[in-house]
Amino acid sequence: MARDRKLQRDEKKARMFKAAILDADNLLPKVLPQAVKSVEVLKGDGGPGTIKLMTFAEGNPYKTAKHKVEVLDKENFTYCYSIIEGEMLGTTFEKITHEVKINALPLGGSMLKCTDSYFTAEEINTWKEKVSAMYEAIEAYLLANPKGDRKRRQEEFESLCLELSMLGW
């Protein structure tokens, strides 16, 4: 399940990215003290693979959320992290992923495109099965066609694509 939203802002994309993404660990407790008590880096340098612990302020329904940085692309103003532990996952979700892409607007300011994706354990297992099936099919194709004419390979590739689409790709 995914939810998209767009937020238009007056700030330029580089300044918004720096504040909302790169400086968020320090800035959130200052600008939202009623919501965020602290953000602590447990492992990593802030880039992909970094693990952070967000502690929420008193009175919030959640105490903590552990985040894993999935993508940090400073050149393309893209950031993605997954909530991998914490009360907000409840008993339903295995992880929640939040992705932000910041684009410049023609007349100034920026547009933040945010996508939240909610994954159950069942969905993650189904996805792993589909990825595995895809690579097995590609490997079988490569083993069956170490060489050969281009037209026949194209036809076989199109057949493989049709099979993958029937698997939900």
C-alpha positions in Angstrom: 0.0 0.0 0.0 1.4 3.4 -0.9 0.4 7.0 -0.5 1.7 9.9 -2.5 1.5 13.6 -1.8 3.0 16.8 -3.1 4.0 19.8 -1.1 4.8 23.2 -2.7 7.3 25.4 -0.7 8.8 28.8 -1.2 12.3 27.8 -0.4 14.7 26.7 -3.2 15.3 23.0 -3.5 18.9 23.0 -2.3 18.1 24.9 0.8 15.0 22.8 1.5 17.0 19.6 1.0 19.7 20.7 3.3 17.3 21.6 6.1 14.6 18.9 5.7 17.0 16.1 5.0 20.7 16.7 5.8 20.1 18.8 8.9 16.9 17.1 10.1 18.5 15.2 12.9 19.4 18.5 14.6 16.5 20.6 13.3 13.5 18.5 14.1 13.9 18.6 17.9 14.2 22.4 17.6 11.2 23.1 15.3 8.9 20.3 16.6 9.8 19.9 20.3 6.3 18.8 21.0 6.8 15.8 18.6 10.5 14.9 18.4 12.7 14.7 21.5 15.9 13.6 19.7 17.4 11.8 16.7 20.5 9.8 17.3 22.7 8.1 14.7 23.3 4.6 16.0 25.4 3.4 13.0 26.8 4.9 9.9 27.7 8.3 8.4 24.2 9.5 7.4 24.4 7.8 4.0 22.7 4.5 2.8 22.8 1.9 5.5 22.8 4.4 8.4 20.6 3.5 11.3 19.0 6.3 13.4 16.8 6.2 16.5 14.1 8.9 16.7 12.8 9.4 20.2 9.4 11.1 20.4 8.4 13.8 23.0 6.2 13.0 26.0 2.5 12.6 25.2 3.0 11.1 21.8 1.4 7.7 21.0 4.9 6.4 20.0 8.1 6.3 22.0 10.7 5.5 19.4 11.2 4.7 15.7 14.3 3.1 14.3 15.1 4.3 10.8 17.4 2.9 8.1 18.6 5.2 5.4 18.0 3.5 2.0 18.9 6.3 -0.4 20.7 9.7 0.0 21.3 11.3 -3.4 22.5 14.9 -2.8 22.8 15.6 -6.5 19.3 14.6 -7.4 17.7 15.8 -4.1 16.3 12.4 -3.2 16.1 10.7 0.2 14.5 7.5 1.3 14.4 5.8 4.7 12.5 2.9 6.2 11.1 2.6 9.7 12.4 -0.8 10.7 11.5 -0.9 14.4 9.1 0.9 16.7 5.6 1.1 17.9 4.2 2.8 14.7 4.8 -0.5 12.9 2.3 -2.2 15.2 1.6 -5.8 14.5 0.5 -5.2 10.8 3.6 -3.8 9.1 7.1 -5.2 8.7 8.4 -1.8 7.6 7.2 1.7 6.4 9.3 3.5 3.7 9.2 7.2 3.3 10.7 8.7 0.0 11.2 12.4 -0.7 12.2 13.9 -4.0 12.6 17.7 -4.2 12.3 19.5 -7.5 12.7 23.1 -8.4 9.6 25.0 -9.6 9.9 27.2 -12.7 8.9 30.5 -10.9 11.0 29.7 -7.8 10.5 27.6 -4.7 10.4 23.8 -4.7 8.0 20.9 -4.9 8.4 18.0 -2.5 7.0 14.7 -3.7 6.6 12.3 -0.8 5.7 8.7 -1.1 5.0 6.5 2.0 4.9 2.7 1.4 3.6 0.3 3.9 4.8 -3.3 3.7 3.4 -6.3 5.5 5.6 -9.4 6.1 3.5 -11.2 3.5 4.1 -8.5 0.8 7.8 -8.6 1.5 7.9 -12.4 1.1 5.8 -12.2 -2.2 8.2 -9.5 -3.5 11.2 -11.7 -2.7 9.6 -14.6 -4.5 9.0 -12.5 -7.6 12.5 -11.1 -7.6 13.9 -14.7 -7.3 11.7 -15.9 -10.1 12.8 -13.1 -12.3 16.5 -13.8 -11.8 16.0 -17.6 -12.2 14.2 -16.9 -15.5 17.0 -14.6 -16.8 19.6 -17.2 -15.7 17.8 -20.0 -17.5 17.6 -17.8 -20.6 21.3 -17.0 -20.5 22.2 -20.7 -20.0 20.0 -21.8 -22.9 21.3 -19.0 -25.2 25.1 -18.6 -24.7 25.3 -17.4 -28.3 22.8 -17.2 -31.1 21.2 -14.9 -33.6 19.8 -11.6 -32.4 16.3 -12.0 -33.7 15.8 -15.3 -31.9 17.1 -13.9 -28.7 14.8 -10.9 -29.0 11.8 -13.2 -29.5 12.8 -15.3 -26.5 13.3 -12.2 -24.4 9.9 -10.9 -25.3 8.5 -14.3 -24.3 10.3 -14.0 -21.0 8.9 -10.5 -20.4 5.4 -11.9 -21.0 6.0 -14.7 -18.5 7.3 -12.1 -15.9 4.2 -9.9 -16.5 2.0 -12.8 -15.8 3.8 -13.1 -12.4 2.8 -9.6 -11.6 5.8 -7.7 -13.0 
